[in-house]
Amino acid sequence: MVDDQCLIRAGLVALLRAAPGIDAAGEAADGEAAVRCAARERPDVILMDIRMPGLDGTAATKRILAEAADPLPRVLVLTTFDLDEYVYAALRAGASGFLLKDTGPER
């Protein structure tokens, strides 16, 4: 789980840990930490905020996927910004999907 907002990150990790069969392998507050965490933990799925200080989610996604060993993780980009340019940039970087932060937990 990658998000620069601690409360958002902690809330999503708590939701994930409560779901059967899901293990939250790691947390990162920025893109650089996400790249290091992904290399260390080798997660199946990464929930990635798109706008963060320093290395943003698009650049972090691109680096993680370029440096990852097979099988590559799936990156789902999270944002509060419903902008086509973010969707396209995330998908070009290799993200598997795009979710708005106001999406319900069932999704």
C-alpha positions in Angstrom: 0.0 0.0 0.0 1.5 3.3 -1.2 0.1 6.6 -0.1 1.6 9.8 1.3 -1.4 10.3 3.6 -0.9 8.2 6.7 -4.6 7.9 7.6 -5.6 6.8 4.1 -2.7 4.3 4.0 -3.5 2.9 7.5 -7.3 2.7 6.7 -6.8 0.7 3.5 -4.2 -1.6 5.2 -6.8 -2.3 7.9 -9.5 -3.1 5.3 -7.1 -5.4 3.5 -6.0 -7.2 6.7 -9.6 -7.8 7.6 -10.3 -9.5 4.3 -9.9 -13.3 4.3 -6.9 -14.5 2.2 -5.3 -11.1 1.9 -2.0 -10.2 3.5 -0.8 -6.6 3.5 2.9 -7.2 2.9 4.1 -3.6 3.3 3.5 0.1 3.3 5.2 3.1 1.8 4.7 6.8 2.1 6.3 7.8 -1.2 7.4 6.4 -4.6 11.0 5.8 -3.6 10.0 3.8 -0.5 7.5 1.9 -2.7 10.3 0.9 -5.1 12.4 -0.4 -2.2 9.4 -2.1 -0.5 8.3 -3.8 -3.8 11.8 -5.2 -4.4 12.1 -6.5 -0.8 8.5 -7.9 -0.4 7.7 -9.0 -4.0 3.9 -8.4 -3.6 1.3 -9.8 -5.9 -0.6 -6.5 -6.0 0.4 -2.9 -5.2 -2.2 -0.2 -4.4 -0.4 3.0 -5.6 -1.4 6.6 -4.9 -0.8 8.6 -8.1 0.1 12.0 -6.6 2.9 12.0 -4.0 5.8 14.3 -3.3 9.1 13.2 -4.8 8.7 10.2 -7.0 5.0 10.1 -8.0 2.9 6.9 -8.5 3.3 6.9 -12.3 7.1 7.0 -12.1 7.2 4.5 -9.2 5.0 2.1 -11.1 7.2 2.3 -14.1 10.4 1.6 -12.0 8.8 -1.2 -10.0 7.7 -3.0 -13.1 11.0 -2.5 -14.9 13.0 -3.8 -11.9 10.7 -6.6 -10.8 11.3 -10.3 -11.3 8.6 -12.5 -12.7 5.9 -12.7 -11.9 5.4 -9.0 -12.1 3.1 -7.4 -9.5 -0.2 -5.9 -10.6 -0.4 -2.2 -9.8 -3.7 -0.6 -9.0 -3.5 3.2 -9.0 -5.6 5.1 -6.5 -6.4 8.7 -6.6 -9.0 11.3 -5.6 -8.5 13.0 -9.0 -10.9 11.7 -11.7 -8.8 13.0 -14.6 -8.3 11.1 -17.9 -4.7 12.2 -18.1 -3.9 10.4 -14.8 -5.6 7.2 -16.1 -3.7 7.2 -19.3 -0.4 8.0 -17.7 -0.9 5.2 -15.1 -1.8 2.7 -17.8 1.1 3.8 -20.0 3.4 3.2 -17.0 2.1 -0.4 -16.8 -0.7 -0.1 -14.2 -3.3 -2.9 -14.4 -6.1 -0.7 -13.2 -7.3 2.6 -11.8 -9.5 3.3 -8.8 -10.9 6.5 -7.3 -10.4 6.7 -3.5 -14.2 7.2 -3.1 -14.8 3.7 -4.5 -16.6 1.4 -2.1 -14.8 -1.4 -0.3 -16.8 -4.1 -2.1 -15.0 -3.0 -5.3 
